[in-house]
Amino acid sequence: MTNFPFEEDPERTPLTGELDLEDRQALRRVAGLSTELRDVTEVEYRALRLERVVLIGVWTDGDEAQAENSLRELALLAETAGSDVLEGMVQRRSKPDPATYIGSGKAEELRDVVISTGADTVICDGELTPSQLRQLEEIVQVKVIDRTALILDIFAQHASSREGKAQVELAQLEYLLPRLRGWGGNLSRQVGGRAAGGVGIGGRGPGETKIELDRRRIRSRMARLRRQIDAMGKARDTKRSRRRNRQVPSVAIAGYTNAGKSSLLNRVTGAGVLVENALFATLDPTVRRASTPNGRAFTIADTVGFVRHLPHQLVEAFRSTLEEVADADLILHVVDGSDADPEAQIAAVREVLRELGADGVPELIVINKADVADEISLARLRRREPHSVVVSARTGEGVAALLDAIEENLPRGDHEVHALVPYERGDLVARVHDLGEVLSQEHTADGTALHARVPARVAGELEPYVTAHA
């Protein structure tokens, strides 16, 4: 087992951001105080206490550098959740131990580390089964959570919209349901039968155990949340269909968490979206209007960041939000060029895109943070991903080239027309500029002579003014 101490960097750049950043920071955990998830039932809700933590990972494939990078990412996740990371350890195994994840002997060693560091929580870099979680917790005698629970907790902290909160709660309940456990007699306590006095019609029989009742309540709550999310999704579908009817091309920004997606959106559109040096700072989608250097309009959407081993519950819960990516005409896949393993980030994002059915959407790789990235790493990424642009959202470097690349990759109008539009129809000329691609324009005595590529709907509006062209 290899140990990796995590020490606070005194020169670390403080959190920066815009808009609601101050409000969010005001809700961050305070050291020494326990913050627990809302107790939706009378059974234990896997209450999270994330003040002082020790990290543990099992390294089953790849090389040692990849295992260390995964644990460092877990440390960033833990710090985002408000934890003080004391120490991290990885163990080389062919596969995780089915009983305790790391084996009983290593679990005892982990217990010694917990005692020596004064940690109150152990975070495992993987998803634990309910039995692994219980047995490991019995050995180390402190709270044990896994990567999935940690990510869910971060999402719960950052969700701000009604839909975002509903999506996170649904994912948490899906995670909780198989992990319910009662307190001693609660497992056998029953509703009905003797527990109800044994009198009256329906008051006799074995009844329903307490944990069964809790499961039923949770399933009922999940059903209500799904109905709410479906209803809110219909409103987004309506807005999306309006944009489609206007034939405005759509661009979606996707990428690894903290790759700089929101910063890029702000740089391109001046949207004023919250920017924070933290994982999963964006949960609620933001759609803004932008235009290419030639004036062609398009919409651009910021989406939730991805991460390695993104919990399946979150992908399902956020599916309606992530449909912005699947329905886009172009995906800007933002990559952190300064990351130690950007290729792994690209692979993780593409895996989620495949799961969403968005792998067929045209993709433009945007290598961000060029101002702090290593030149050799940038060159390696450019060779690996030739359809890419290097930018710095912080300084603005490469953004003009990015806009040019977006213009080249947006779908062009289906119909090429030559038309002489009367001056009183200036609104139609504006629509051609807005929704199509103007190849040439000339002002004549009779009106505006246009040669343009336009969508079918605009071509129909131009039909009365179409001219013959030799």
Beta strands, then each sheet from edge to edge (+ up, - down):
strand 1: 2-5
strand 2: 52-59
strand 3: 84-92
strand 4: 121-124
strand 5: 143-146
strand 6: 190-191
strand 7: 208-209
strand 8: 250-255
strand 9: 286-291
strand 10: 297-302
strand 11: 330-336
strand 12: 363-368
strand 13: 388-390
strand 14: 415-421
strand 15: 437-443
strand 16: 448-454
sheet 1: 1+ 3- 2- 4- 5-
sheet 2: 6+ 7-
sheet 3: 9+ 10- 8- 11- 12- 13-
sheet 4: 14+ 16- 15+
end
